[in-house]
Amino acid sequence: MKITEIRLSDGRRLRYYDADGAPPRDAAADQRGLPPISTHSELRHDPLLDEWVMVASHRQDRTYKPSAQDCPLCPSRPGHSTEIPAEDYAVVVFQNRFPALAPAPAEATGWQHGSLASRPGAGSCEVICFTAEHDTPVAALPPAQLELVVQAWCDRSVALSRLPGVQQVFCFENSGADIGVILDHPHGQIYAYPFVTPRTARMLTSVADYRSRTGGNLFDDRLADELSDGSRVLLRTTWWTAFVPHAARWPYEVHAYPNQRVPDLAALDDRALAELPFVYADLLGRFGRLFERPAPYIAAWHQAPAGARDDFALHLQLFTIRRTSDKLKYLAGSESGMGAFANDIRPEAAAETLRALGSPLVAMDPKDAGEGAD
């Protein structure tokens, strides 16, 4: 993989990711003459839940649903300069112009008055463009292209985790208007948080409690139990397993684990990395065939936060908010107000539907769920 770094006209960093054999890149300059970005990111603490909330009022002005002709993530062309100055690219990562988290000024400090605590929203938010092609679904990208995406995720996860104060790095993709996507171009985001996110904190508590009670690893035993049951397993390859979780919250939700536990993407060995593009495309393809049109989805990579690498397991969480071709699952009173989910579809039924939509490459019979790599 080759990385070429440039500065955009407002000072933000942009990195081109190209395959080793690609021709030398002509790193065109950003001709837009943008003013320096101005961010107002703040963290406020909720003492009842012991959670940090990001407040970023400058994001109200971010680009909202432009036409394909005005897409800021397409390559630049004569008469139309975008976030990517080059006329073509493979994979690109750049700092978000409207970040929820941004480097804090050196003089910035937090404050507390009673239970009201706040501090600067110091961190990083980056955009990753998976392809220069505006209308190509991620599931349809060739394996070599997805491999480059995975390599970029790994590279940025390592680099961002080394920033002062960063506690956790999160690579994710939002897809579809129903999810709230405001840019249609195939892309994702990479957040570097200055705190451990609530979902991860709860998982770490559960894992520590399980270790104390049983001496085992909860992630390992959960994967083993899903394989032993078999009714919700979608695929079992040499290096990966994907299943609908026993207590799925979303109508169609899939978790994918490497068969050998690792804390993050960068810790995957070459064999698991090589297989990942095929597995990822397969799972996204199933969601694309669920309904008359592709299902909106969120694809979230859960990686170990700082100081918790020993027991945490890297895994993908993929889910859609659509429960039928014409019905969405709205998070109403119980889910939004109390965090208590009710699923309209039995996880076993969801697994049966998704299993039937698999590609020949990784299709499997549920009776074989317990076979494969240990």
One Martini backbone bead per residue (centre of mass of N, CA, C, O) as a GRO file, in nm:
protein
  374
    1MET     BB    1   0.096   0.036   0.022
    2LYS     BB    2   0.022   0.377  -0.069
    3ILE     BB    3   0.102   0.704   0.070
    4THR     BB    4  -0.049   1.031   0.012
    5GLU     BB    5   0.018   1.356   0.137
    6ILE     BB    6  -0.193   1.642   0.199
    7ARG     BB    7  -0.308   1.979   0.184
    8LEU     BB    8  -0.557   2.165   0.232
    9SER     BB    9  -0.653   2.499   0.213
   10ASP     BB   10  -0.737   2.473   0.543
   11GLY     BB   11  -0.514   2.235   0.660
   12ARG     BB   12  -0.607   1.971   0.600
   13ARG     BB   13  -0.577   1.629   0.587
   14LEU     BB   14  -0.477   1.414   0.308
   15ARG     BB   15  -0.515   1.061   0.198
   16TYR     BB   16  -0.375   0.846  -0.027
   17TYR     BB   17  -0.474   0.512  -0.137
   18ASP     BB   18  -0.254   0.272  -0.282
   19ALA     BB   19  -0.136   0.039  -0.455
   20ASP     BB   20   0.173  -0.078  -0.503
   21GLY     BB   21   0.133  -0.086  -0.841
   22ALA     BB   22   0.078   0.197  -0.871
   23PRO     BB   23   0.108   0.480  -0.996
   24PRO     BB   24   0.224   0.767  -0.958
   25ARG     BB   25   0.115   1.035  -0.777
   26ASP     BB   26  -0.073   1.330  -0.849
   27ALA     BB   27  -0.072   1.588  -0.613
   28ALA     BB   28  -0.306   1.784  -0.618
   29ALA     BB   29  -0.420   2.093  -0.557
   30ASP     BB   30  -0.612   2.300  -0.368
   31GLN     BB   31  -0.826   2.561  -0.527
   32ARG     BB   32  -1.044   2.698  -0.313
   33GLY     BB   33  -0.964   2.879  -0.068
   34LEU     BB   34  -1.015   2.806   0.224
   35PRO     BB   35  -1.099   2.867   0.524
   36PRO     BB   36  -1.050   2.819   0.826
   37ILE     BB   37  -1.153   2.621   1.058
   38SER     BB   38  -1.446   2.625   1.288
   39THR     BB   39  -1.471   2.500   1.615
   40HIS     BB   40  -1.729   2.377   1.884
   41SER     BB   41  -1.619   2.147   2.082
   42GLU     BB   42  -1.796   1.959   2.339
   43LEU     BB   43  -1.798   1.815   2.666
   44ARG     BB   44  -2.066   1.655   2.846
   45HIS     BB   45  -2.169   1.545   3.161
   46ASP     BB   46  -2.352   1.256   3.267
   47PRO     BB   47  -2.399   1.156   3.594
   48LEU     BB   48  -2.621   0.931   3.577
   49LEU     BB   49  -2.461   0.766   3.328
   50ASP     BB   50  -2.162   0.823   3.281
   51GLU     BB   51  -2.157   1.033   3.022
   52TRP     BB   52  -2.057   1.159   2.711
   53VAL     BB   53  -2.139   1.463   2.534
   54MET     BB   54  -2.158   1.595   2.218
   55VAL     BB   55  -2.092   1.943   2.130
   56ALA     BB   56  -2.162   2.070   1.776
   57SER     BB   57  -2.280   2.352   1.632
   58HIS     BB   58  -2.123   2.366   1.349
   59ARG     BB   59  -2.289   2.121   1.209
   60GLN     BB   60  -2.537   2.279   1.093
   61ASP     BB   61  -2.351   2.368   0.819
   62ARG     BB   62  -2.346   2.118   0.670
   63THR     BB   63  -2.364   1.927   0.419
   64TYR     BB   64  -2.691   1.875   0.234
   65LYS     BB   65  -2.791   1.685  -0.005
   66PRO     BB   66  -2.651   1.671  -0.270
   67SER     BB   67  -2.595   1.638  -0.575
   68ALA     BB   68  -2.413   1.448  -0.782
   69GLN     BB   69  -2.274   1.699  -0.920
   70ASP     BB   70  -2.205   1.818  -0.602
   71CYS     BB   71  -2.020   1.616  -0.491
   72PRO     BB   72  -1.756   1.622  -0.241
   73LEU     BB   73  -1.642   1.300  -0.302
   74CYS     BB   74  -1.562   1.349  -0.567
   75PRO     BB   75  -1.377   1.413  -0.802
   76SER     BB   76  -1.224   1.644  -0.956
   77ARG     BB   77  -1.319   1.896  -1.199
   78PRO     BB   78  -1.371   2.102  -1.431
   79GLY     BB   79  -1.535   2.353  -1.238
   80HIS     BB   80  -1.510   2.122  -0.988
   81SER     BB   81  -1.435   2.138  -0.661
   82THR     BB   82  -1.335   1.924  -0.404
   83GLU     BB   83  -1.211   1.739  -0.143
   84ILE     BB   84  -1.077   1.606  -0.404
   85PRO     BB   85  -0.832   1.714  -0.621
   86ALA     BB   86  -0.835   1.477  -0.782
   87GLU     BB   87  -0.942   1.297  -1.079
   88ASP     BB   88  -0.855   1.043  -0.906
   89TYR     BB   89  -0.919   0.739  -0.701
   90ALA     BB   90  -0.930   0.499  -0.458
   91VAL     BB   91  -0.846   0.592  -0.153
   92VAL     BB   92  -0.975   0.824   0.101
   93VAL     BB   93  -0.845   1.039   0.369
   94PHE     BB   94  -1.009   1.293   0.577
   95GLN     BB   95  -1.072   1.570   0.739
   96ASN     BB   96  -1.333   1.696   0.880
   97ARG     BB   97  -1.502   2.004   0.846
   98PHE     BB   98  -1.746   1.877   1.052
   99PRO     BB   99  -1.665   1.802   1.355
  100ALA     BB  100  -1.733   1.655   1.665
  101LEU     BB  101  -1.416   1.631   1.673
  102ALA     BB  102  -1.127   1.828   1.789
  103PRO     BB  103  -0.865   1.993   1.828
  104ALA     BB  104  -0.753   2.154   2.100
  105PRO     BB  105  -0.661   2.412   2.243
  106ALA     BB  106  -0.399   2.458   2.453
  107GLU     BB  107  -0.582   2.645   2.662
  108ALA     BB  108  -0.784   2.438   2.711
  109THR     BB  109  -1.045   2.378   2.956
  110GLY     BB  110  -1.215   2.264   3.210
  111TRP     BB  111  -1.530   2.236   3.401
  112GLN     BB  112  -1.694   2.270   3.737
  113HIS     BB  113  -2.044   2.265   3.869
  114GLY     BB  114  -2.083   2.030   4.042
  115SER     BB  115  -2.252   1.822   3.808
  116LEU     BB  116  -2.120   2.032   3.594
  117ALA     BB  117  -1.941   1.897   3.330
  118SER     BB  118  -1.658   2.000   3.119
  119ARG     BB  119  -1.491   1.973   2.791
  120PRO     BB  120  -1.307   1.939   2.539
  121GLY     BB  121  -1.353   1.806   2.200
  122ALA     BB  122  -1.101   1.604   2.187
  123GLY     BB  123  -1.007   1.484   1.856
  124SER     BB  124  -1.136   1.281   1.576
  125CYS     BB  125  -1.259   1.329   1.226
  126GLU     BB  126  -1.305   1.106   0.954
  127VAL     BB  127  -1.300   1.049   0.604
  128ILE     BB  128  -1.395   0.763   0.396
  129CYS     BB  129  -1.333   0.676   0.062
  130PHE     BB  130  -1.398   0.381  -0.124
  131THR     BB  131  -1.460   0.548  -0.397
  132ALA     BB  132  -1.496   0.732  -0.701
  133GLU     BB  133  -1.770   0.593  -0.733
  134HIS     BB  134  -2.086   0.706  -0.675
  135ASP     BB  135  -2.285   0.429  -0.763
  136THR     BB  136  -2.121   0.217  -0.591
  137PRO     BB  137  -2.158  -0.029  -0.400
  138VAL     BB  138  -1.978  -0.178  -0.161
  139ALA     BB  139  -2.056  -0.478  -0.237
  140ALA     BB  140  -1.940  -0.424  -0.551
  141LEU     BB  141  -1.662  -0.423  -0.479
  142PRO     BB  142  -1.367  -0.524  -0.524
  143PRO     BB  143  -1.147  -0.689  -0.329
  144ALA     BB  144  -0.905  -0.492  -0.373
  145GLN     BB  145  -1.060  -0.243  -0.273
  146LEU     BB  146  -1.140  -0.351   0.010
  147GLU     BB  147  -0.851  -0.401   0.101
  148LEU     BB  148  -0.777  -0.098   0.103
  149VAL     BB  149  -0.981  -0.017   0.314
  150VAL     BB  150  -0.871  -0.195   0.541
  151GLN     BB  151  -0.587  -0.068   0.544
  152ALA     BB  152  -0.689   0.215   0.620
  153TRP     BB  153  -0.816   0.141   0.886
  154CYS     BB  154  -0.558   0.042   1.018
  155ASP     BB  155  -0.382   0.293   0.987
  156ARG     BB  156  -0.577   0.493   1.140
  157SER     BB  157  -0.606   0.342   1.404
  158VAL     BB  158  -0.313   0.364   1.488
  159ALA     BB  159  -0.267   0.672   1.462
  160LEU     BB  160  -0.506   0.772   1.645
  161SER     BB  161  -0.428   0.609   1.909
  162ARG     BB  162  -0.161   0.808   1.946
  163LEU     BB  163  -0.312   1.031   2.039
  164PRO     BB  164  -0.365   1.251   2.265
  165GLY     BB  165  -0.636   1.117   2.464
  166VAL     BB  166  -0.704   0.868   2.316
  167GLN     BB  167  -0.935   0.579   2.369
  168GLN     BB  168  -1.096   0.548   2.081
  169VAL     BB  169  -1.162   0.365   1.772
  170PHE     BB  170  -1.407   0.431   1.497
  171CYS     BB  171  -1.534   0.233   1.239
  172PHE     BB  172  -1.780   0.352   0.991
  173GLU     BB  173  -2.111   0.299   0.828
  174ASN     BB  174  -2.350   0.482   0.646
  175SER     BB  175  -2.662   0.362   0.479
  176GLY     BB  176  -2.900   0.555   0.375
  177ALA     BB  177  -3.166   0.765   0.419
  178ASP     BB  178  -3.297   0.625   0.676
  179ILE     BB  179  -3.032   0.678   0.851
  180GLY     BB  180  -2.921   0.990   0.748
  181VAL     BB  181  -2.786   1.031   0.490
  182ILE     BB  182  -2.614   1.324   0.317
  183LEU     BB  183  -2.416   1.130   0.146
  184ASP     BB  184  -2.407   0.903  -0.127
  185HIS     BB  185  -2.130   0.839  -0.122
  186PRO     BB  186  -1.903   0.599  -0.071
  187HIS     BB  187  -1.873   0.598   0.286
  188GLY     BB  188  -1.700   0.685   0.589
  189GLN     BB  189  -1.590   0.676   0.937
  190ILE     BB  190  -1.346   0.818   1.183
  191TYR     BB  191  -1.320   0.792   1.529
  192ALA     BB  192  -1.161   0.982   1.804
  193TYR     BB  193  -1.186   0.929   2.137
  194PRO     BB  194  -1.166   1.078   2.480
  195PHE     BB  195  -1.339   0.814   2.532
  196VAL     BB  196  -1.541   0.566   2.645
  197THR     BB  197  -1.791   0.420   2.521
  198PRO     BB  198  -2.083   0.301   2.640
  199ARG     BB  199  -2.086   0.022   2.506
  200THR     BB  200  -1.797  -0.057   2.583
  201ALA     BB  201  -1.820  -0.024   2.890
  202ARG     BB  202  -2.032  -0.247   2.923
  203MET     BB  203  -1.866  -0.477   2.806
  204LEU     BB  204  -1.628  -0.460   3.007
  205THR     BB  205  -1.793  -0.523   3.257
  206SER     BB  206  -1.895  -0.803   3.164
  207VAL     BB  207  -1.615  -0.930   3.114
  208ALA     BB  208  -1.506  -0.895   3.405
  209ASP     BB  209  -1.728  -1.053   3.549
  210TYR     BB  210  -1.687  -1.320   3.395
  211ARG     BB  211  -1.394  -1.364   3.477
  212SER     BB  212  -1.452  -1.373   3.783
  213ARG     BB  213  -1.662  -1.621   3.770
  214THR     BB  214  -1.501  -1.825   3.534
  215GLY     BB  215  -1.213  -1.744   3.380
  216GLY     BB  216  -1.326  -1.640   3.117
  217ASN     BB  217  -1.425  -1.542   2.788
  218LEU     BB  218  -1.702  -1.396   2.664
  219PHE     BB  219  -1.647  -1.385   2.363
  220ASP     BB  220  -1.559  -1.679   2.323
  221ASP     BB  221  -1.817  -1.815   2.446
  222ARG     BB  222  -2.022  -1.686   2.262
  223LEU     BB  223  -1.920  -1.802   1.997
  224ALA     BB  224  -1.937  -2.099   2.082
  225ASP     BB  225  -2.245  -2.098   2.138
  226GLU     BB  226  -2.338  -2.021   1.853
  227LEU     BB  227  -2.206  -2.268   1.717
  228SER     BB  228  -2.351  -2.487   1.880
  229ASP     BB  229  -2.634  -2.405   1.796
  230GLY     BB  230  -2.650  -2.269   1.471
  231SER     BB  231  -2.932  -2.110   1.399
  232ARG     BB  232  -2.761  -1.811   1.345
  233VAL     BB  233  -2.563  -1.897   1.136
  234LEU     BB  234  -2.423  -1.781   0.826
  235LEU     BB  235  -2.098  -1.810   0.858
  236ARG     BB  236  -1.795  -2.029   0.795
  237THR     BB  237  -1.473  -1.976   0.787
  238THR     BB  238  -1.146  -1.994   0.840
  239TRP     BB  239  -1.149  -1.674   0.989
  240TRP     BB  240  -1.476  -1.650   1.002
  241THR     BB  241  -1.778  -1.533   1.183
  242ALA     BB  242  -2.140  -1.524   1.129
  243PHE     BB  243  -2.422  -1.376   1.318
  244VAL     BB  244  -2.718  -1.383   1.484
  245PRO     BB  245  -2.802  -1.270   1.769
  246HIS     BB  246  -2.982  -1.392   2.026
  247ALA     BB  247  -3.022  -1.060   2.123
  248ALA     BB  248  -3.145  -0.896   1.904
  249ARG     BB  249  -3.249  -0.559   1.835
  250TRP     BB  250  -3.265  -0.588   1.533
  251PRO     BB  251  -3.424  -0.718   1.273
  252TYR     BB  252  -3.130  -0.697   1.122
  253GLU     BB  253  -2.849  -0.869   1.270
  254VAL     BB  254  -2.484  -0.870   1.257
  255HIS     BB  255  -2.205  -1.068   1.362
  256ALA     BB  256  -1.841  -1.044   1.329
  257TYR     BB  257  -1.571  -1.283   1.375
  258PRO     BB  258  -1.282  -1.380   1.449
  259ASN     BB  259  -1.166  -1.696   1.532
  260GLN     BB  260  -0.933  -1.516   1.642
  261ARG     BB  261  -0.869  -1.325   1.892
  262VAL     BB  262  -0.878  -0.964   1.865
  263PRO     BB  263  -0.870  -0.615   1.937
  264ASP     BB  264  -0.807  -0.530   1.625
  265LEU     BB  265  -0.746  -0.473   1.301
  266ALA     BB  266  -0.424  -0.458   1.322
  267ALA     BB  267  -0.416  -0.767   1.457
  268LEU     BB  268  -0.454  -0.901   1.209
  269ASP     BB  269  -0.377  -1.133   1.007
  270ASP     BB  270  -0.319  -1.197   0.679
  271ARG     BB  271  -0.548  -1.407   0.646
  272ALA     BB  272  -0.785  -1.243   0.766
  273LEU     BB  273  -0.749  -0.997   0.582
  274ALA     BB  274  -0.790  -1.148   0.307
  275GLU     BB  275  -1.092  -1.246   0.382
  276LEU     BB  276  -1.260  -0.993   0.462
  277PRO     BB  277  -1.369  -0.872   0.189
  278PHE     BB  278  -1.556  -1.117   0.129
  279VAL     BB  279  -1.728  -1.108   0.386
  280TYR     BB  280  -1.824  -0.816   0.372
  281ALA     BB  281  -1.961  -0.832   0.092
  282ASP     BB  282  -2.157  -1.056   0.163
  283LEU     BB  283  -2.316  -0.912   0.388
  284LEU     BB  284  -2.399  -0.663   0.224
  285GLY     BB  285  -2.545  -0.826   0.003
  286ARG     BB  286  -2.774  -0.932   0.177
  287PHE     BB  287  -2.890  -0.648   0.241
  288GLY     BB  288  -2.937  -0.579  -0.066
  289ARG     BB  289  -3.157  -0.847  -0.085
  290LEU     BB  290  -3.395  -0.821   0.122
  291PHE     BB  291  -3.531  -0.615  -0.071
  292GLU     BB  292  -3.632  -0.420  -0.334
  293ARG     BB  293  -3.421  -0.255  -0.178
  294PRO     BB  294  -3.170  -0.151  -0.023
  295ALA     BB  295  -3.069  -0.166   0.289
  296PRO     BB  296  -3.032   0.009   0.545
  297TYR     BB  297  -2.712   0.080   0.718
  298ILE     BB  298  -2.486  -0.029   0.983
  299ALA     BB  299  -2.124  -0.033   1.008
  300ALA     BB  300  -1.946  -0.163   1.299
  301TRP     BB  301  -1.627  -0.126   1.454
  302HIS     BB  302  -1.515  -0.304   1.732
  303GLN     BB  303  -1.266  -0.174   1.947
  304ALA     BB  304  -1.021  -0.148   2.152
  305PRO     BB  305  -0.939   0.024   2.409
  306ALA     BB  306  -0.750   0.168   2.609
  307GLY     BB  307  -0.632  -0.081   2.832
  308ALA     BB  308  -0.826  -0.339   2.673
  309ARG     BB  309  -0.680  -0.583   2.494
  310ASP     BB  310  -0.696  -0.870   2.629
  311ASP     BB  311  -1.041  -0.916   2.630
  312PHE     BB  312  -1.102  -0.798   2.366
  313ALA     BB  313  -1.321  -0.813   2.064
  314LEU     BB  314  -1.324  -0.797   1.755
  315HIS     BB  315  -1.617  -0.650   1.576
  316LEU     BB  316  -1.900  -0.673   1.375
  317GLN     BB  317  -2.179  -0.444   1.327
  318LEU     BB  318  -2.482  -0.526   1.149
  319PHE     BB  319  -2.761  -0.304   1.058
  320THR     BB  320  -3.118  -0.253   1.034
  321ILE     BB  321  -3.426  -0.044   1.038
  322ARG     BB  322  -3.559  -0.256   0.859
  323ARG     BB  323  -3.842  -0.495   0.863
  324THR     BB  324  -3.955  -0.415   0.583
  325SER     BB  325  -4.005  -0.289   0.272
  326ASP     BB  326  -4.228  -0.060   0.432
  327LYS     BB  327  -4.074  -0.079   0.725
  328LEU     BB  328  -3.981   0.074   1.020
  329LYS     BB  329  -3.776   0.095   1.305
  330TYR     BB  330  -3.877   0.266   1.571
  331LEU     BB  331  -3.752   0.461   1.840
  332ALA     BB  332  -3.935   0.472   2.093
  333GLY     BB  333  -4.008   0.483   2.414
  334SER     BB  334  -3.850   0.227   2.515
  335GLU     BB  335  -3.586   0.272   2.356
  336SER     BB  336  -3.530   0.583   2.393
  337GLY     BB  337  -3.613   0.621   2.703
  338MET     BB  338  -3.491   0.313   2.824
  339GLY     BB  339  -3.326   0.097   2.644
  340ALA     BB  340  -3.572  -0.108   2.565
  341PHE     BB  341  -3.593  -0.366   2.359
  342ALA     BB  342  -3.802  -0.461   2.065
  343ASN     BB  343  -3.841  -0.737   1.857
  344ASP     BB  344  -4.015  -0.831   1.550
  345ILE     BB  345  -3.783  -1.051   1.502
  346ARG     BB  346  -3.666  -1.345   1.500
  347PRO     BB  347  -3.345  -1.435   1.487
  348GLU     BB  348  -3.388  -1.707   1.337
  349ALA     BB  349  -3.547  -1.583   1.098
  350ALA     BB  350  -3.331  -1.386   1.007
  351ALA     BB  351  -3.115  -1.600   0.952
  352GLU     BB  352  -3.267  -1.757   0.735
  353THR     BB  353  -3.289  -1.526   0.536
  354LEU     BB  354  -2.981  -1.451   0.517
  355ARG     BB  355  -2.875  -1.732   0.436
  356ALA     BB  356  -3.032  -1.738   0.153
  357LEU     BB  357  -2.854  -1.466   0.053
  358GLY     BB  358  -2.600  -1.598  -0.008
  359SER     BB  359  -2.306  -1.677  -0.131
  360PRO     BB  360  -2.118  -1.937  -0.254
  361LEU     BB  361  -1.850  -1.877  -0.106
  362VAL     BB  362  -2.009  -1.877   0.212
  363ALA     BB  363  -2.196  -2.091   0.213
  364MET     BB  364  -2.403  -2.267   0.466
  365ASP     BB  365  -2.479  -2.514   0.677
  366PRO     BB  366  -2.598  -2.519   0.998
  367LYS     BB  367  -2.475  -2.808   1.069
  368ASP     BB  368  -2.167  -2.674   1.018
  369ALA     BB  369  -2.107  -2.459   1.246
  370GLY     BB  370  -1.884  -2.635   1.418
  371GLU     BB  371  -1.702  -2.607   1.186
  372GLY     BB  372  -1.359  -2.547   1.156
  373ALA     BB  373  -1.197  -2.320   1.298
  374ASP     BB  374  -1.076  -2.267   1.632
   0.00000   0.00000   0.00000
